[in-house]
């Protein structure tokens, strides 16, 4: 019997960048087969300041992906910034007409949940059934085919700003892509890091750190307990470098991630970069300069994290994980560990082709969409699968001559489009 294969694409619009990644689900394993990162000046934080620039960047990313796959990209999963993020919990009860739990019964509950009003300014991004209850027994997974007269479901609502969602959806659709589903970025990163599985009988605090916002999420016993967003991120460190040295954003960002060490006030008096300004004056920058420039802001950021998390991290059974691109900041985990007096881990995906903290949210969308589709509706492929397979297989069959190594190379070159750096 042939294994079911699905091709999914995930799009994230973040500060000054478009991220697009394509993965293949086969036998419940995820393989990254293509990805694109396109700079875009049409985004300031979570706000769209130039729609045309954003649409152009999305089209460029989609065109590059389509060229790699040799088939047009039609649809995507979309990650939205955690602006005005909130979480609600509600219970739904359903009498079972056949006295047995079916997928149709669960789908009807989810359909009813989607119609719930969560506020005039909010929209439901994601629904997650935290527990199913039949015959006074609680099930963490859907009890399909179990006998009962009544099914009770506790559903978590992950909600965000309505106008922001409509604006992002409009831009993606004008770029020529259909949006299959939307996710809040911090919440979707929890799915990739498998934080829900780690949280049974334990608390997990996830700090999703991006350039312009930080999402704080608390998970316990496989469900999201609460979450909120601070509308600032590591951009404050980049801005400190820009304000002091007059560098552009791109160069200041490279300096932050390559040379800055979070939590250290001093560095080597060794030059790391030289440049000439418009007045033809030579400037130089040392490790010491970088540390002195970002130290105060980095300490303020760590103090804020401690303020937001202090009550929960006092417990013994608490794990703290940082995800998002900010998890790549050097020494951030050690600086937070010293402040929290608890071990802190900076998470990096362990998937070939996407081993970078910035991809946590997009990869998480794949897993969460797959889990939801297993209960409600079948997964929708983001490319035409017949065309994809047709373009994939002939390249392998054309080379009948040659040794086994040549044939294997022809297959892997086609499958793994991106080269591992």
Residue pairs with C-beta under 8 A, 6 or more apart in sequence:
3 26
3 27
4 25
4 26
5 24
5 25
5 26
5 385
6 24
6 25
6 26
6 370
6 379
6 381
7 22
7 23
7 24
7 25
7 33
7 69
7 381
7 382
7 383
7 385
7 388
8 22
8 23
8 24
8 25
8 77
8 365
8 366
8 369
8 379
8 381
8 382
9 20
9 21
9 22
9 23
9 65
9 73
9 75
9 76
9 77
9 382
9 383
10 20
10 21
10 22
10 23
10 76
10 77
10 78
10 79
10 362
10 363
10 365
10 366
11 18
11 19
11 20
11 58
11 61
11 76
11 77
11 78
11 79
11 172
11 177
11 362
12 18
12 19
12 20
12 78
12 79
12 185
12 361
12 362
13 19
13 40
13 43
13 54
13 58
13 78
13 79
13 81
13 168
13 171
14 43
14 81
14 185
14 210
14 211
14 212
14 325
15 43
15 44
15 45
15 46
15 210
15 211
15 212
15 233
15 235
16 39
16 40
16 41
16 43
16 211
16 249
17 37
17 38
17 39
17 40
17 43
18 36
18 37
18 38
18 40
18 54
18 57
18 58
18 60
18 61
19 35
19 36
19 37
19 358
19 359
19 362
20 35
20 36
20 37
20 38
20 58
20 61
20 62
20 65
20 76
21 32
21 34
21 35
21 36
21 354
21 359
21 362
21 363
22 32
22 33
22 34
22 35
22 65
22 69
22 73
22 382
23 30
23 31
23 32
23 33
23 363
23 366
24 30
24 31
24 33
25 366
25 370
25 379
30 351
30 363
30 366
30 367
31 352
31 353
31 415
32 351
32 352
32 353
32 354
32 363
32 418
33 68
33 69
33 353
33 415
33 416
33 417
33 418
34 65
34 68
34 69
34 417
34 418
35 65
35 353
35 354
35 359
35 418
36 60
36 61
36 64
36 65
37 61
38 57
38 58
38 60
38 61
39 57
39 250
40 53
40 54
40 57
41 50
41 53
42 48
42 49
42 50
42 51
42 52
42 53
42 54
42 57
43 49
43 54
45 81
45 211
45 212
45 213
45 231
45 235
46 81
46 83
46 164
46 212
46 213
46 231
48 54
48 167
48 168
48 171
51 171
51 174
54 171
54 175
55 171
55 174
55 175
58 171
58 172
58 175
58 177
59 175
59 176
62 73
62 175
62 176
62 177
65 73
66 72
66 73
68 417
68 418
69 383
69 388
69 391
69 417
70 388
70 391
70 392
71 383
71 384
71 387
71 388
71 391
72 383
72 384
73 177
73 382
73 383
74 177
74 178
74 382
74 383
74 384
75 177
75 178
75 179
75 180
75 380
75 381
75 382
76 172
76 177
76 178
76 179
76 180
76 382
77 179
77 180
77 181
77 182
77 183
77 362
77 365
77 366
77 369
78 168
78 169
78 172
78 179
78 181
78 182
78 183
79 182
79 183
79 184
79 185
79 188
79 361
79 362
79 365
80 125
80 160
80 164
80 165
80 168
80 182
80 183
80 184
80 185
81 164
81 185
81 210
81 212
81 213
81 229
82 160
82 184
82 185
82 186
82 187
82 208
82 213
82 215
82 227
82 229
83 160
83 161
83 164
83 213
83 229
83 231
84 121
84 122
84 160
84 161
84 164
84 229
85 158
85 159
85 160
85 184
85 186
85 187
85 215
85 227
85 228
85 229
86 122
86 159
86 160
86 227
86 228
87 156
87 157
87 158
87 159
87 224
87 225
87 226
87 227
88 118
88 156
88 157
88 159
89 130
89 154
89 155
89 156
89 157
90 113
90 116
90 154
90 155
90 157
91 152
91 153
91 154
91 155
92 109
92 112
92 113
92 152
92 153
92 155
93 150
93 151
93 152
93 153
94 105
94 108
94 109
94 150
94 151
94 152
94 153
95 149
95 150
96 102
96 105
96 148
96 149
96 150
96 151
99 147
99 148
99 149
100 145
100 146
100 147
100 148
101 132
101 134
101 142
101 143
101 144
101 145
101 146
101 147
101 148
101 151
102 144
102 145
103 142
103 144
103 375
103 376
105 151
106 129
106 142
106 144
106 151
106 153
106 375
106 376
107 375
107 376
107 377
109 129
109 151
109 153
109 155
110 127
110 129
110 155
110 375
110 376
113 124
113 127
113 155
113 157
114 124
114 127
116 124
116 157
118 124
118 157
118 159
119 159
120 162
121 161
121 162
121 163
122 159
122 160
122 161
122 162
123 159
123 160
123 161
123 162
123 165
123 166
124 157
124 158
124 159
125 158
125 159
125 160
125 165
125 182
125 183
125 184
125 187
126 157
126 158
126 182
126 183
126 184
126 187
126 368
127 155
127 156
127 157
127 158
127 372
128 155
128 156
128 158
128 223
128 224
129 142
129 153
129 154
129 155
129 156
129 375
130 154
130 155
130 156
130 222
130 223
130 224
131 138
131 139
131 140
131 153
131 154
131 223
132 138
132 139
132 140
132 141
132 142
132 143
132 151
132 152
132 153
133 139
133 151
133 152
133 153
133 154
134 143
134 146
134 148
134 150
134 151
134 152
135 148
139 146
140 222
142 375
143 151
156 223
156 224
158 184
158 187
158 224
158 227
160 184
165 182
168 182
169 179
169 182
172 179
173 179
180 369
180 380
180 382
181 365
181 369
181 372
183 361
183 364
183 365
183 368
184 215
185 208
185 210
185 215
185 324
185 361
186 206
186 208
186 215
186 216
186 217
186 227
186 229
186 323
186 324
186 361
187 215
187 217
187 224
187 227
187 364
188 361
188 362
188 364
188 365
188 368
189 206
189 208
189 323
189 324
189 360
189 361
189 364
190 196
190 206
190 217
190 219
190 224
190 323
190 364
191 364
191 365
191 367
191 368
191 371
192 323
192 349
192 359
192 360
192 361
192 363
192 364
192 366
192 367
193 206
193 321
193 323
193 347
193 349
193 360
193 364
195 204
195 206
195 219
195 321
196 219
196 222
196 223
197 222
198 204
198 319
199 219
199 220
199 221
199 222
199 223
200 221
200 222
201 221
201 317
202 220
202 317
202 318
202 319
203 218
203 219
203 220
203 312
203 315
203 317
203 318
203 319
204 218
204 219
204 220
204 318
204 319
204 320
204 321
205 216
205 217
205 218
205 219
205 309
205 312
205 313
205 318
205 319
205 320
205 321
206 215
206 216
206 217
206 218
206 219
206 321
206 322
206 323
207 214
207 215
207 216
207 305
207 309
207 320
207 321
207 322
207 323
208 214
208 215
208 216
208 217
208 322
208 323
208 324
208 360
208 361
209 233
209 234
209 322
209 323
209 324
209 325
209 326
209 327
209 329
210 233
210 234
210 324
210 325
210 326
211 233
211 234
211 235
211 238
211 325
211 326
212 231
212 232
212 233
212 235
213 229
213 230
213 231
213 232
213 233
214 229
214 230
214 232
214 233
214 305
214 326
215 227
215 228
215 229
216 227
216 228
216 229
216 230
216 308
216 309
217 224
217 226
217 227
218 224
218 225
218 226
218 227
218 312
219 225
228 308
230 304
230 308
233 326
234 256
234 301
234 325
234 326
234 329
236 297
236 300
236 301
237 256
237 260
237 294
237 297
237 298
237 301
238 249
238 252
238 253
238 256
239 252
240 293
240 294
240 296
240 297
241 247
241 252
241 255
241 256
241 290
241 293
241 294
242 248
242 249
242 252
244 293
245 252
245 283
245 285
245 293
246 277
247 255
247 275
255 272
255 273
255 285
255 290
256 290
256 294
256 329
257 328
257 329
257 330
259 272
259 287
259 290
260 290
260 291
260 294
260 298
260 329
260 330
261 267
261 291
261 330
261 331
262 294
262 298
262 302
262 329
262 330
262 331
262 332
262 335
263 298
263 299
263 302
263 331
263 332
263 334
263 335
263 338
264 291
264 295
264 331
265 291
265 292
265 295
266 288
266 291
266 292
267 286
267 287
267 288
267 289
267 290
267 291
267 292
268 286
268 287
268 288
269 286
269 287
269 288
270 286
270 287
270 288
271 284
271 285
271 286
272 285
272 286
272 287
272 290
273 284
273 285
274 282
274 283
274 284
274 285
275 282
275 283
276 282
276 283
277 283
298 335
302 335
302 336
302 339
303 339
305 336
305 339
306 339
306 340
309 320
309 340
312 318
313 320
313 340
313 342
318 342
319 343
319 345
320 336
320 340
320 342
320 343
320 344
320 345
321 344
321 345
321 346
321 347
322 332
322 333
322 336
322 344
322 345
322 346
322 347
323 346
323 347
323 357
323 360
323 361
324 357
324 358
324 360
324 361
325 356
325 357
325 358
326 332
326 357
327 346
327 347
327 348
327 357
327 360
328 346
328 348
328 356
328 357
328 358
329 346
332 346
333 344
333 345
333 346
334 344
336 344
337 343
337 344
346 357
347 357
347 360
348 355
348 356
348 357
349 355
349 356
349 357
349 359
349 360
349 363
351 359
351 363
352 416
352 420
353 416
353 418
353 420
354 363
369 379
370 379
373 379
392 414
392 415
395 410
395 414
396 407
396 410
396 411
396 414
399 406
399 407
399 410
